[in-house]
Amino acid sequence: MARRQEKVVNWRTWAVKFGSAMPAFTMIVMAFALVIGRLGAGWCLAVIAATLGLATVLLWLTLPVERAAASAVAEMLEETALVSRRSEGERLASLVKALAWRRIIPGAIAWIGGK
């Protein structure tokens, strides 16, 4: 998929990096701003919420790229004998598809859901 639609895959890659890094960086900056008294607690929480919202929207908008890649991998797993049992291949294919949906959560709050 990366060969056929390089720009789209690069956009998804950027969105995933942004969703992981920017909210965490914003939380650190807002913590410092709160400690030195530059911004009030309400403003800090509003900026953090806005950054998390932006990251989530970007991840949501680029989700079709991730789902298409997951579908291609799942189809390849079902067609080839990569795993010894067919049931394991089907289960692995469903896990790959589910991972695409899980990746819309920004990295700064992904730790809440666990692994």
Helices and strands as residue ranges (DSSP letters): H 6-36, H 41-61, H 63-79, H 86-102, H 107-110
